[in-house]
Amino acid sequence: MGTDVLSAVEDACRDFFGTAPDRASISFLGVEPIEVMRFVANDEVDGYVYVTKGMSRYPMTGAEELLTDVEGPRAELVVHCRGEAENLWRQLAILAAAPVVEGLVFQPGALVDLTGPIAEASRCTGVVVGRPEEVDPEFRSKHLSAFIPPLDWGAGFVEFLQVFPATANELAWARVKGAQELHRRWIEAGTDLSDVHRVGVSLS
């Protein structure tokens, strides 16, 4: 069943972007390989869109064990990046392995820390998880190509959850004020969230 859903994920992404992806397969001890696919963004947005392939192999249950017969949401992670971003493949795969390794359940509004920068020389050390319909329309219109609709693969749905790279200061602030408030600050500042090397937004 895991293979079926992953094949459906790749087919859906190929159909959405209209092209075959570049890809990298990353393995961690005790975890089945996570692939990261990279697509050229469509005409509305420059750069690349990275999509994980492997997190939806199992439902997210909140348990640090594989409970294939337990109901739970399935999802893959998506990030839009303008330009090259060395090591982004690996950090995105680390995030995608977290439901199995740490029992993490990704959901909109979640704030997730990484063990280091999301890409080489990036100031962003974690992500804010979002869903297209819960993101401000103005922001959504600027990042449309990264928003892949949910996939009905025949035995349930797989969501493609957008992850927005954030600095340590932004994440700490959002834990107090909330993810939606951070989104509002990003919009007001005209923040380019596809630039993983950006400076943090002013939060004063």
WOKA-V253485 format. One record per residue. RES is the residue in one small letter. OMEGA is omega as a letter, one per 40 degrees, with the letter a starting at -180 (none if undefined). Layout:
{{RES	OMEGA} {RES	OMEGA}}
This chain:
{{m	i} {g	i} {t	a} {d	a} {v	a} {l	i} {s	i} {a	i} {v	a} {e	i} {d	a} {a	i} {c	i} {r	i} {d	a} {f	a} {f	i} {g	a} {t	i} {a	a} {p	i} {d	a} {r	i} {a	i} {s	a} {i	a} {s	i} {f	a} {l	i} {g	a} {v	i} {e	a} {p	i} {i	i} {e	i} {v	i} {m	i} {r	i} {f	i} {v	a} {a	a} {n	a} {d	a} {e	a} {v	i} {d	i} {g	a} {y	i} {v	i} {y	i} {v	i} {t	i} {k	a} {g	a} {m	a} {s	i} {r	i} {y	i} {p	i} {m	a} {t	a} {g	i} {a	i} {e	i} {e	a} {l	a} {l	a} {t	a} {d	a} {v	i} {e	i} {g	i} {p	i} {r	a} {a	i} {e	a} {l	a} {v	i} {v	i} {h	a} {c	i} {r	i} {g	a} {e	a} {a	a} {e	i} {n	i} {l	i} {w	a} {r	a} {q	i} {l	i} {a	i} {i	i} {l	a} {a	i} {a	a} {a	i} {p	i} {v	a} {v	a} {e	a} {g	a} {l	i} {v	i} {f	i} {q	a} {p	a} {g	i} {a	i} {l	a} {v	i} {d	i} {l	i} {t	a} {g	i} {p	a} {i	i} {a	a} {e	i} {a	i} {s	i} {r	a} {c	a} {t	i} {g	a} {v	i} {v	a} {v	a} {g	i} {r	a} {p	a} {e	a} {e	i} {v	a} {d	a} {p	i} {e	i} {f	a} {r	a} {s	a} {k	a} {h	a} {l	a} {s	a} {a	a} {f	a} {i	a} {p	i} {p	a} {l	i} {d	a} {w	i} {g	i} {a	a} {g	a} {f	i} {v	i} {e	i} {f	a} {l	i} {q	i} {v	a} {f	i} {p	a} {a	i} {t	i} {a	i} {n	i} {e	a} {l	i} {a	i} {w	a} {a	i} {r	i} {v	a} {k	a} {g	a} {a	a} {q	i} {e	i} {l	i} {h	a} {r	i} {r	i} {w	a} {i	a} {e	a} {a	a} {g	a} {t	i} {d	a} {l	i} {s	i} {d	a} {v	i} {h	a} {r	i} {v	i} {g	i} {v	i} {s	a} {l	a} {s	none}}
